[in-house]
Amino acid sequence: MKFSDFANILYSILADGKNTDEFTQELFLNIVDYPADVDNKVENRTLPAFKSYFNGTRSIDGIAKDINKYIEPEVFVSYINGLPEGTISNLCNALIAYIPDINLYNTAEVCADMFKKILFNAANIKKNKKTTLIEIESGACALSDIIKQRYGTRLLVESKGLCPNDNCCRPLYINANGQTDMNYEITQINPNLPPDSFANLIALCPDCSKRYLLAKDDEQMNRMEIIKRHLISEAETIEVLANTKVEEGVERVLRKISDTPMMKLIPLSYEPVSLREKILPENRSLYIKAKAYVTEYYPAVHGIFQQLSKERKLRFDPFCMQVKMNYINLRDKGLTQPEIFEALVEWLASNTNDRKDLCEIVISYFIQKCEVFDAITE
């Protein structure tokens, strides 16, 4: 994409009454990070020059070379993230035709990466130059080091430290003599897409990375893209719930459920209708699990919530609201019912450091109680 095309797309959404020259200068000012004692080459350019960059009547090669040393995409990421969420959503929709992997959560990063590449290409165009094999290899190594430095930690977190390739699951680290060292390769999924795009990179164990790069075909590439999308979706789900802390006192509910003797459980004497009306038929395994928990535990869990609320050891209504809002956020993200159930269970378990099966009992209670899932429409 040419800079003028990029600038025009952003201007249509972000201009907010600015002239094209002022807006273009603002873009350049937000892609550089100049030290206080260094002359800012962006500020030295005239407004007519920025207008001509915007219109495409003047090449940006000169300014791109001048600022190349001080280009800092993270500044642009902060610039985009400082915009209202609705504006970011509009920007995402405007760019999706050019970058199919863009979404509301990575729009700022994608825009910064796109702007950086436009500037780097403009600054480094050399016509009719023959590149030697040594230059290619050294350049590839340098790019690999940069990518590992930039994305390595994030890719390891995304994969939870295990190789995500089918039938592997090896740790992406090794332990020897009391020392731990990383043991992974950042692998480009699709060679036709940018090699430094996070959405096109995945952390694999060295063996899987070598096999994939040596023998990948369209089928393997499609499968790896599916795995990557799943990892991104999981990371975004965690991010949705990350800032929601469990209401204080909920761990007491889980502890009391665990301590309740089986002979004191009074099963429901009726079919849990709400579950049948809210869990879709295709999610039969979820229905069977939730029904078993509700049938066996609903009266006991309900009684524990009431008791702790009366003792002022738990604020029940705020906790109900937390569960409800988390459900709505996950639903609006497009997750399926089993994915939402699993995400809520993981959220509760990670915040209380308690057993997963106890958390499943509580989330099943809230399905029956109508805080989680909507009634099925005919």
One Martini backbone bead per residue (centre of mass of N, CA, C, O) as a GRO file, in nm:
protein
  378
    1MET     BB    1   0.096   0.036   0.022
    2LYS     BB    2   0.053   0.356  -0.002
    3PHE     BB    3   0.067   0.635   0.177
    4SER     BB    4  -0.180   0.784   0.057
    5ASP     BB    5  -0.377   0.554   0.114
    6PHE     BB    6  -0.335   0.534   0.416
    7ALA     BB    7  -0.404   0.832   0.486
    8ASN     BB    8  -0.692   0.836   0.366
    9ILE     BB    9  -0.816   0.625   0.552
   10LEU     BB   10  -0.753   0.769   0.822
   11TYR     BB   11  -0.887   1.043   0.758
   12SER     BB   12  -1.188   0.937   0.729
   13ILE     BB   13  -1.176   0.876   1.064
   14LEU     BB   14  -0.950   1.085   1.227
   15ALA     BB   15  -0.951   1.396   1.161
   16ASP     BB   16  -1.146   1.597   1.314
   17GLY     BB   17  -1.114   1.872   1.114
   18LYS     BB   18  -0.856   1.843   0.981
   19ASN     BB   19  -0.618   1.900   0.781
   20THR     BB   20  -0.420   1.722   0.574
   21ASP     BB   21  -0.146   1.840   0.670
   22GLU     BB   22  -0.185   1.811   0.979
   23PHE     BB   23  -0.253   1.511   0.981
   24THR     BB   24   0.010   1.407   0.850
   25GLN     BB   25   0.200   1.517   1.062
   26GLU     BB   26   0.078   1.355   1.295
   27LEU     BB   27   0.158   1.079   1.193
   28PHE     BB   28   0.466   1.125   1.198
   29LEU     BB   29   0.489   1.208   1.502
   30ASN     BB   30   0.357   0.901   1.578
   31ILE     BB   31   0.638   0.728   1.455
   32VAL     BB   32   0.831   0.883   1.650
   33ASP     BB   33   1.148   0.892   1.867
   34TYR     BB   34   1.289   1.168   1.992
   35PRO     BB   35   1.525   1.305   2.137
   36ALA     BB   36   1.567   1.606   2.294
   37ASP     BB   37   1.871   1.653   2.141
   38VAL     BB   38   1.710   1.606   1.869
   39ASP     BB   39   1.626   1.682   1.560
   40ASN     BB   40   1.307   1.712   1.424
   41LYS     BB   41   1.225   1.633   1.094
   42VAL     BB   42   0.919   1.676   1.097
   43GLU     BB   43   0.910   1.977   1.202
   44ASN     BB   44   1.078   2.085   0.940
   45ARG     BB   45   0.840   2.050   0.779
   46THR     BB   46   0.609   2.154   0.569
   47LEU     BB   47   0.276   2.159   0.508
   48PRO     BB   48   0.284   2.126   0.197
   49ALA     BB   49   0.442   1.862   0.208
   50PHE     BB   50   0.220   1.695   0.353
   51LYS     BB   51   0.007   1.736   0.138
   52SER     BB   52   0.169   1.586  -0.088
   53TYR     BB   53   0.180   1.316   0.057
   54PHE     BB   54  -0.125   1.272   0.072
   55ASN     BB   55  -0.172   1.305  -0.253
   56GLY     BB   56   0.096   1.179  -0.409
   57THR     BB   57   0.290   1.422  -0.542
   58ARG     BB   58   0.502   1.317  -0.319
   59SER     BB   59   0.761   1.169  -0.203
   60ILE     BB   60   0.869   0.988   0.104
   61ASP     BB   61   1.174   0.914   0.089
   62GLY     BB   62   1.311   1.149   0.240
   63ILE     BB   63   1.167   1.132   0.519
   64ALA     BB   64   1.220   0.832   0.566
   65LYS     BB   65   1.532   0.861   0.584
   66ASP     BB   66   1.544   1.077   0.813
   67ILE     BB   67   1.357   0.886   1.030
   68ASN     BB   68   1.448   0.585   1.041
   69LYS     BB   69   1.604   0.578   1.325
   70TYR     BB   70   1.312   0.686   1.484
   71ILE     BB   71   1.131   0.456   1.446
   72GLU     BB   72   0.819   0.390   1.653
   73PRO     BB   73   0.547   0.189   1.674
   74GLU     BB   74   0.452   0.226   1.976
   75VAL     BB   75   0.358   0.518   1.941
   76PHE     BB   76   0.127   0.444   1.741
   77VAL     BB   77  -0.023   0.254   1.925
   78SER     BB   78  -0.094   0.472   2.137
   79TYR     BB   79  -0.248   0.657   1.944
   80ILE     BB   80  -0.475   0.455   1.873
   81ASN     BB   81  -0.553   0.364   2.171
   82GLY     BB   82  -0.654   0.673   2.236
   83LEU     BB   83  -0.903   0.606   2.100
   84PRO     BB   84  -1.204   0.540   2.051
   85GLU     BB   85  -1.358   0.242   2.012
   86GLY     BB   86  -1.532   0.321   1.763
   87THR     BB   87  -1.294   0.420   1.589
   88ILE     BB   88  -1.135   0.157   1.586
   89SER     BB   89  -1.358  -0.007   1.452
   90ASN     BB   90  -1.366   0.158   1.188
   91LEU     BB   91  -1.070   0.105   1.113
   92CYS     BB   92  -1.089  -0.198   1.096
   93ASN     BB   93  -1.307  -0.203   0.866
   94ALA     BB   94  -1.126  -0.042   0.656
   95LEU     BB   95  -0.874  -0.273   0.666
   96ILE     BB   96  -0.984  -0.569   0.610
   97ALA     BB   97  -0.932  -0.579   0.297
   98TYR     BB   98  -0.608  -0.582   0.349
   99ILE     BB   99  -0.646  -0.726   0.655
  100PRO     BB  100  -0.800  -1.007   0.760
  101ASP     BB  101  -0.663  -1.028   1.069
  102ILE     BB  102  -0.805  -0.797   1.167
  103ASN     BB  103  -0.892  -0.644   1.487
  104LEU     BB  104  -0.988  -0.481   1.770
  105TYR     BB  105  -0.715  -0.585   1.928
  106ASN     BB  106  -0.491  -0.521   1.663
  107THR     BB  107  -0.510  -0.244   1.516
  108ALA     BB  108  -0.272  -0.077   1.621
  109GLU     BB  109  -0.048  -0.277   1.541
  110VAL     BB  110  -0.114  -0.295   1.238
  111CYS     BB  111  -0.084   0.004   1.169
  112ALA     BB  112   0.209   0.034   1.262
  113ASP     BB  113   0.324  -0.183   1.073
  114MET     BB  114   0.234  -0.056   0.808
  115PHE     BB  115   0.380   0.217   0.838
  116LYS     BB  116   0.664   0.106   0.872
  117LYS     BB  117   0.681  -0.038   0.595
  118ILE     BB  118   0.640   0.209   0.419
  119LEU     BB  119   0.895   0.356   0.524
  120PHE     BB  120   1.109   0.139   0.471
  121ASN     BB  121   1.060   0.115   0.167
  122ALA     BB  122   1.121   0.415   0.103
  123ALA     BB  123   1.421   0.410   0.235
  124ASN     BB  124   1.521   0.112   0.073
  125ILE     BB  125   1.521   0.178  -0.222
  126LYS     BB  126   1.694  -0.030  -0.472
  127LYS     BB  127   1.796  -0.028  -0.788
  128ASN     BB  128   1.961  -0.284  -0.946
  129LYS     BB  129   2.037  -0.468  -0.703
  130LYS     BB  130   2.259  -0.716  -0.609
  131THR     BB  131   2.202  -0.992  -0.405
  132THR     BB  132   2.356  -1.175  -0.188
  133LEU     BB  133   2.357  -1.459  -0.002
  134ILE     BB  134   2.483  -1.335   0.251
  135GLU     BB  135   2.277  -1.103   0.278
  136ILE     BB  136   2.028  -1.277   0.306
  137GLU     BB  137   2.115  -1.442   0.557
  138SER     BB  138   2.179  -1.203   0.746
  139GLY     BB  139   1.899  -1.075   0.725
  140ALA     BB  140   1.739  -1.316   0.835
  141CYS     BB  141   1.879  -1.324   1.111
  142ALA     BB  142   1.808  -1.039   1.198
  143LEU     BB  143   1.501  -1.074   1.177
  144SER     BB  144   1.480  -1.309   1.378
  145ASP     BB  145   1.589  -1.152   1.622
  146ILE     BB  146   1.377  -0.928   1.622
  147ILE     BB  147   1.126  -1.109   1.648
  148LYS     BB  148   1.208  -1.249   1.913
  149GLN     BB  149   1.228  -0.989   2.078
  150ARG     BB  150   0.930  -0.889   2.021
  151TYR     BB  151   0.751  -1.190   2.030
  152GLY     BB  152   0.846  -1.428   2.207
  153THR     BB  153   0.692  -1.398   2.478
  154ARG     BB  154   0.405  -1.383   2.355
  155LEU     BB  155   0.415  -1.664   2.214
  156LEU     BB  156   0.461  -1.830   2.471
  157VAL     BB  157   0.205  -1.743   2.616
  158GLU     BB  158   0.005  -1.830   2.397
  159SER     BB  159   0.118  -2.149   2.423
  160LYS     BB  160   0.193  -2.216   2.729
  161GLY     BB  161   0.486  -2.359   2.665
  162LEU     BB  162   0.360  -2.525   2.417
  163CYS     BB  163   0.334  -2.710   2.151
  164PRO     BB  164   0.059  -2.658   1.913
  165ASN     BB  165   0.097  -2.891   1.754
  166ASP     BB  166  -0.004  -3.164   1.635
  167ASN     BB  167   0.097  -3.423   1.837
  168CYS     BB  168   0.278  -3.283   2.073
  169CYS     BB  169   0.334  -3.081   2.344
  170ARG     BB  170   0.601  -2.968   2.390
  171PRO     BB  171   0.824  -2.808   2.548
  172LEU     BB  172   0.970  -2.464   2.514
  173TYR     BB  173   1.177  -2.607   2.715
  174ILE     BB  174   1.474  -2.657   2.921
  175ASN     BB  175   1.627  -2.878   3.167
  176ALA     BB  176   1.958  -2.812   3.324
  177ASN     BB  177   2.122  -2.802   3.604
  178GLY     BB  178   1.890  -2.595   3.715
  179GLN     BB  179   1.829  -2.491   3.424
  180THR     BB  180   1.652  -2.259   3.209
  181ASP     BB  181   1.562  -2.291   2.857
  182MET     BB  182   1.483  -2.200   2.557
  183ASN     BB  183   1.294  -2.419   2.298
  184TYR     BB  184   1.243  -2.241   2.007
  185GLU     BB  185   1.050  -2.143   1.709
  186ILE     BB  186   0.985  -1.893   1.491
  187THR     BB  187   0.707  -1.930   1.267
  188GLN     BB  188   0.611  -1.901   0.944
  189ILE     BB  189   0.313  -1.970   0.803
  190ASN     BB  190   0.299  -1.752   0.556
  191PRO     BB  191   0.510  -1.660   0.293
  192ASN     BB  192   0.299  -1.432   0.166
  193LEU     BB  193   0.339  -1.296   0.432
  194PRO     BB  194   0.448  -1.115   0.665
  195PRO     BB  195   0.725  -1.195   0.881
  196ASP     BB  196   0.632  -0.952   1.116
  197SER     BB  197   0.354  -1.080   1.183
  198PHE     BB  198   0.188  -1.200   1.446
  199ALA     BB  199  -0.044  -1.357   1.280
  200ASN     BB  200   0.221  -1.516   1.119
  201LEU     BB  201   0.305  -1.640   1.404
  202ILE     BB  202   0.478  -1.925   1.568
  203ALA     BB  203   0.543  -2.137   1.840
  204LEU     BB  204   0.783  -2.397   1.805
  205CYS     BB  205   0.936  -2.663   1.801
  206PRO     BB  206   1.210  -2.750   1.628
  207ASP     BB  207   1.089  -2.998   1.480
  208CYS     BB  208   0.821  -2.874   1.378
  209SER     BB  209   0.946  -2.640   1.227
  210LYS     BB  210   1.113  -2.804   1.022
  211ARG     BB  211   0.883  -2.973   0.902
  212TYR     BB  212   0.708  -2.738   0.808
  213LEU     BB  213   0.922  -2.587   0.624
  214LEU     BB  214   0.988  -2.843   0.436
  215ALA     BB  215   0.657  -2.969   0.403
  216LYS     BB  216   0.463  -2.757   0.323
  217ASP     BB  217   0.122  -2.714   0.253
  218ASP     BB  218  -0.193  -2.610   0.220
  219GLU     BB  219  -0.305  -2.791   0.445
  220GLN     BB  220  -0.095  -2.720   0.667
  221MET     BB  221  -0.139  -2.416   0.658
  222ASN     BB  222  -0.438  -2.416   0.735
  223ARG     BB  223  -0.395  -2.558   1.009
  224MET     BB  224  -0.203  -2.343   1.131
  225GLU     BB  225  -0.408  -2.110   1.110
  226ILE     BB  226  -0.612  -2.236   1.304
  227ILE     BB  227  -0.430  -2.254   1.549
  228LYS     BB  228  -0.371  -1.950   1.565
  229ARG     BB  229  -0.663  -1.852   1.599
  230HIS     BB  230  -0.707  -2.006   1.863
  231LEU     BB  231  -0.487  -1.863   2.027
  232ILE     BB  232  -0.598  -1.577   1.994
  233SER     BB  233  -0.876  -1.633   2.116
  234GLU     BB  234  -0.774  -1.717   2.396
  235ALA     BB  235  -0.626  -1.451   2.459
  236GLU     BB  236  -0.879  -1.268   2.431
  237THR     BB  237  -1.044  -1.405   2.653
  238ILE     BB  238  -0.851  -1.340   2.883
  239GLU     BB  239  -0.866  -1.030   2.840
  240VAL     BB  240  -1.170  -0.993   2.901
  241LEU     BB  241  -1.123  -1.116   3.216
  242ALA     BB  242  -0.868  -0.984   3.355
  243ASN     BB  243  -1.025  -0.722   3.507
  244THR     BB  244  -1.201  -0.946   3.667
  245LYS     BB  245  -1.271  -0.970   3.990
  246VAL     BB  246  -1.354  -1.158   4.238
  247GLU     BB  247  -1.561  -1.161   4.474
  248GLU     BB  248  -1.541  -1.144   4.791
  249GLY     BB  249  -1.601  -1.486   4.922
  250VAL     BB  250  -1.624  -1.716   4.703
  251GLU     BB  251  -1.428  -1.924   4.827
  252ARG     BB  252  -1.634  -2.011   5.045
  253VAL     BB  253  -1.826  -2.152   4.858
  254LEU     BB  254  -1.630  -2.369   4.756
  255ARG     BB  255  -1.560  -2.483   5.033
  256LYS     BB  256  -1.852  -2.567   5.115
  257ILE     BB  257  -1.901  -2.758   4.885
  258SER     BB  258  -1.664  -2.949   4.954
  259ASP     BB  259  -1.778  -2.996   5.268
  260THR     BB  260  -2.032  -3.127   5.165
  261PRO     BB  261  -2.205  -3.385   5.225
  262MET     BB  262  -2.376  -3.610   5.038
  263MET     BB  263  -2.620  -3.660   5.247
  264LYS     BB  264  -2.696  -3.332   5.231
  265LEU     BB  265  -2.793  -3.361   4.957
  266ILE     BB  266  -3.066  -3.211   4.763
  267PRO     BB  267  -3.222  -3.295   4.510
  268LEU     BB  268  -3.392  -3.219   4.258
  269SER     BB  269  -3.755  -3.268   4.186
  270TYR     BB  270  -3.685  -3.137   3.903
  271GLU     BB  271  -3.657  -3.029   3.595
  272PRO     BB  272  -3.412  -2.825   3.452
  273VAL     BB  273  -3.546  -2.607   3.242
  274SER     BB  274  -3.345  -2.376   3.180
  275LEU     BB  275  -3.135  -2.547   3.039
  276ARG     BB  276  -3.316  -2.644   2.799
  277GLU     BB  277  -3.375  -2.328   2.713
  278LYS     BB  278  -3.041  -2.246   2.676
  279ILE     BB  279  -2.919  -2.504   2.557
  280LEU     BB  280  -2.812  -2.617   2.283
  281PRO     BB  281  -2.848  -2.913   2.117
  282GLU     BB  282  -2.538  -2.928   2.013
  283ASN     BB  283  -2.468  -2.906   2.345
  284ARG     BB  284  -2.500  -3.184   2.503
  285SER     BB  285  -2.255  -3.218   2.694
  286LEU     BB  286  -2.313  -2.960   2.853
  287TYR     BB  287  -2.595  -3.034   2.948
  288ILE     BB  288  -2.521  -3.289   3.107
  289LYS     BB  289  -2.328  -3.155   3.305
  290ALA     BB  290  -2.512  -2.927   3.416
  291LYS     BB  291  -2.746  -3.107   3.508
  292ALA     BB  292  -2.591  -3.268   3.720
  293TYR     BB  293  -2.513  -3.027   3.897
  294VAL     BB  294  -2.796  -2.906   3.944
  295THR     BB  295  -2.943  -3.155   4.059
  296GLU     BB  296  -2.730  -3.193   4.304
  297TYR     BB  297  -2.649  -2.863   4.395
  298TYR     BB  298  -2.845  -2.619   4.391
  299PRO     BB  299  -2.959  -2.599   4.683
  300ALA     BB  300  -2.682  -2.577   4.824
  301VAL     BB  301  -2.572  -2.326   4.678
  302HIS     BB  302  -2.805  -2.139   4.744
  303GLY     BB  303  -2.772  -2.159   5.053
  304ILE     BB  304  -2.481  -2.051   5.069
  305PHE     BB  305  -2.532  -1.774   4.950
  306GLN     BB  306  -2.743  -1.685   5.161
  307GLN     BB  307  -2.574  -1.720   5.417
  308LEU     BB  308  -2.329  -1.530   5.337
  309SER     BB  309  -2.504  -1.279   5.297
  310LYS     BB  310  -2.618  -1.259   5.588
  311GLU     BB  311  -2.309  -1.257   5.706
  312ARG     BB  312  -2.136  -1.065   5.520
  313LYS     BB  313  -1.925  -1.259   5.324
  314LEU     BB  314  -2.115  -1.177   5.071
  315ARG     BB  315  -2.184  -1.022   4.755
  316PHE     BB  316  -2.418  -1.135   4.550
  317ASP     BB  317  -2.503  -0.921   4.338
  318PRO     BB  318  -2.219  -0.844   4.229
  319PHE     BB  319  -2.152  -1.133   4.136
  320CYS     BB  320  -2.380  -1.163   3.935
  321MET     BB  321  -2.282  -0.925   3.758
  322GLN     BB  322  -2.011  -1.041   3.682
  323VAL     BB  323  -2.113  -1.291   3.538
  324LYS     BB  324  -2.296  -1.147   3.335
  325MET     BB  325  -2.079  -0.962   3.200
  326ASN     BB  326  -1.891  -1.186   3.111
  327TYR     BB  327  -2.092  -1.325   2.930
  328ILE     BB  328  -2.149  -1.088   2.737
  329ASN     BB  329  -1.855  -1.047   2.639
  330LEU     BB  330  -1.827  -1.336   2.521
  331ARG     BB  331  -2.069  -1.333   2.334
  332ASP     BB  332  -1.981  -1.074   2.167
  333LYS     BB  333  -1.718  -1.232   2.064
  334GLY     BB  334  -1.843  -1.532   1.957
  335LEU     BB  335  -1.880  -1.751   2.151
  336THR     BB  336  -1.953  -2.044   2.253
  337GLN     BB  337  -2.097  -2.212   2.501
  338PRO     BB  338  -1.854  -2.394   2.580
  339GLU     BB  339  -1.648  -2.158   2.581
  340ILE     BB  340  -1.785  -1.990   2.798
  341PHE     BB  341  -1.786  -2.196   3.023
  342GLU     BB  342  -1.477  -2.239   3.032
  343ALA     BB  343  -1.398  -1.941   3.083
  344LEU     BB  344  -1.552  -1.906   3.353
  345VAL     BB  345  -1.410  -2.131   3.503
  346GLU     BB  346  -1.121  -2.022   3.471
  347TRP     BB  347  -1.172  -1.753   3.610
  348LEU     BB  348  -1.256  -1.869   3.886
  349ALA     BB  349  -1.006  -2.052   3.936
  350SER     BB  350  -0.777  -1.830   3.908
  351ASN     BB  351  -0.905  -1.638   4.144
  352THR     BB  352  -0.923  -1.893   4.375
  353ASN     BB  353  -0.747  -2.151   4.357
  354ASP     BB  354  -0.946  -2.379   4.260
  355ARG     BB  355  -1.134  -2.620   4.170
  356LYS     BB  356  -1.286  -2.690   3.873
  357ASP     BB  357  -1.544  -2.850   3.961
  358LEU     BB  358  -1.650  -2.626   4.153
  359CYS     BB  359  -1.678  -2.411   3.930
  360GLU     BB  360  -1.883  -2.569   3.759
  361ILE     BB  361  -2.108  -2.561   3.966
  362VAL     BB  362  -2.142  -2.251   3.976
  363ILE     BB  363  -2.195  -2.198   3.672
  364SER     BB  364  -2.441  -2.385   3.656
  365TYR     BB  365  -2.612  -2.224   3.853
  366PHE     BB  366  -2.617  -1.963   3.662
  367ILE     BB  367  -2.770  -2.091   3.436
  368GLN     BB  368  -3.026  -2.158   3.598
  369LYS     BB  369  -3.047  -1.847   3.709
  370CYS     BB  370  -2.996  -1.655   3.438
  371GLU     BB  371  -2.690  -1.529   3.395
  372VAL     BB  372  -2.643  -1.762   3.178
  373PHE     BB  373  -2.760  -1.735   2.900
  374ASP     BB  374  -3.003  -1.753   2.660
  375ALA     BB  375  -3.286  -1.792   2.532
  376ILE     BB  376  -3.424  -1.986   2.304
  377THR     BB  377  -3.502  -1.926   1.979
  378GLU     BB  378  -3.731  -2.016   1.724
   0.00000   0.00000   0.00000
